Amino acid sequence: MKNLLHKLFSVSMALLLLLSTISWTVEKHLCMGRVMDIALFDHAEDCGMEASLALLDETSTVKKHCCDNESFTLQGQDTLNLDIFHFDFSQQVFLISITTTYLGLFQESVDKNIVFDSYPPPILDEDLNILHQVFLI
């Protein structure tokens, strides 16, 4: 169970690092206000309407564009700070306390089995069941 959780945590942290360092580009092709195609990391495909308008309107110099391309780019992180000494003191204390707490969760405790068989029960001066009139029925 410990190995499975450790591997799952490691894979999730590696994916988080990968996703935070990649630059994301989303491009949309809009035709008459409607989204016709969406592409990640690539160019969105045309709907073919501009080609048909160009064939119909070869002689005119004014072209009416009904299609539009929009793109959104999210830049990834280029520099990674891997050295713990670049953190300030409070961040170092936080990281060290989290790691020691996390590692402390998976330490096996060794409990000694205490046996009371060799010790006799104490000798009673009076029989307490009769004194308090408590009887099992």
C-alpha positions in Angstrom: 0.0 0.0 0.0 2.9 2.3 0.9 4.6 1.7 -2.4 1.4 2.2 -4.4 0.7 5.6 -2.7 4.4 6.6 -3.2 4.3 5.8 -6.9 0.9 7.5 -7.4 2.2 10.7 -5.7 5.4 10.6 -7.8 3.6 10.2 -11.0 1.1 13.0 -10.2 4.0 15.4 -9.2 5.8 14.6 -12.5 2.6 15.3 -14.5 2.1 18.5 -12.6 5.7 19.6 -13.4 5.3 18.6 -17.1 2.0 20.5 -17.4 3.3 23.6 -15.8 6.4 23.9 -18.1 4.6 23.3 -21.4 3.4 26.4 -23.4 -0.3 25.9 -24.3 -1.8 27.3 -27.5 -5.5 27.1 -28.3 -6.7 28.3 -31.7 -10.3 28.6 -32.7 -11.8 29.1 -36.1 -15.0 31.2 -36.0 -17.4 31.3 -39.0 -20.2 33.8 -38.7 -19.8 34.0 -34.9 -19.9 30.2 -34.4 -16.9 28.1 -33.4 -16.2 25.6 -36.2 -12.9 24.1 -35.1 -10.7 24.1 -32.0 -7.1 22.9 -32.0 -4.5 22.5 -29.2 -0.8 23.2 -30.2 -1.8 23.4 -33.9 -3.7 25.6 -36.4 -7.5 25.2 -36.6 -8.8 24.0 -39.9 -10.8 26.3 -42.2 -14.5 25.7 -42.8 -14.0 26.3 -46.6 -16.3 29.3 -46.8 -13.5 31.8 -47.6 -12.4 29.6 -50.6 -16.0 29.6 -52.0 -16.3 33.3 -51.5 -13.0 33.9 -53.4 -14.3 31.8 -56.3 -17.6 33.7 -56.5 -16.0 37.1 -56.1 -12.8 36.9 -58.3 -13.4 40.2 -60.1 -14.2 42.4 -57.1 -11.4 43.9 -55.0 -13.5 44.1 -51.8 -13.8 40.8 -50.0 -16.2 40.3 -47.2 -14.7 38.1 -44.5 -17.2 36.1 -42.5 -14.5 33.9 -40.9 -12.0 34.7 -38.1 -9.2 32.9 -36.3 -8.6 33.5 -32.6 -5.6 32.1 -30.7 -4.7 32.1 -27.0 -1.2 31.2 -25.9 -0.3 30.5 -22.2 3.5 30.6 -21.8 5.0 27.8 -19.7 7.6 28.2 -17.0 11.1 28.3 -18.5 13.2 28.4 -15.3 12.8 25.9 -12.5 14.2 26.7 -9.1 15.5 23.4 -7.8 17.7 24.6 -5.0 16.2 24.7 -1.5 18.5 27.6 -0.4 16.7 30.0 -2.8 13.7 29.8 -0.5 13.3 32.1 2.5 13.5 30.7 6.0 9.7 30.3 6.5 9.4 28.3 3.2 12.3 26.1 4.2 10.7 25.4 7.6 7.3 24.6 5.9 8.9 22.2 3.4 11.0 20.4 6.1 8.0 20.0 8.4 5.8 18.7 5.6 8.4 16.1 4.5 9.0 14.9 8.1 5.3 14.6 8.7 4.7 12.8 5.5 7.5 10.3 6.1 6.4 9.9 9.7 3.0 8.6 8.5 4.5 5.5 7.0 6.8 4.4 9.8 5.7 1.2 11.4 5.3 1.3 15.1 6.7 -1.6 17.1 4.3 -2.5 20.0 5.5 -4.8 22.7 3.1 -7.5 23.6 2.7 -7.2 27.4 1.6 -10.5 29.0 -0.1 -10.4 32.4 -0.4 -14.1 32.8 2.4 -14.4 35.3 0.9 -11.9 37.8 -1.9 -13.0 40.1 -4.8 -10.8 40.8 -4.8 -8.8 44.0 -6.2 -10.3 47.1 -9.4 -8.6 48.1 -10.2 -7.9 51.8 -14.0 -8.1 51.1 -16.1 -9.6 48.4 -17.3 -6.5 46.6 -20.1 -8.2 44.8 -21.8 -9.3 48.0 -21.0 -5.9 49.7 -22.8 -4.0 47.0 -25.3 -6.7 46.3 -24.5 -7.0 42.6 -25.3 -10.5 41.2 -25.3 -11.8 37.7 -28.6 -13.4 36.8 
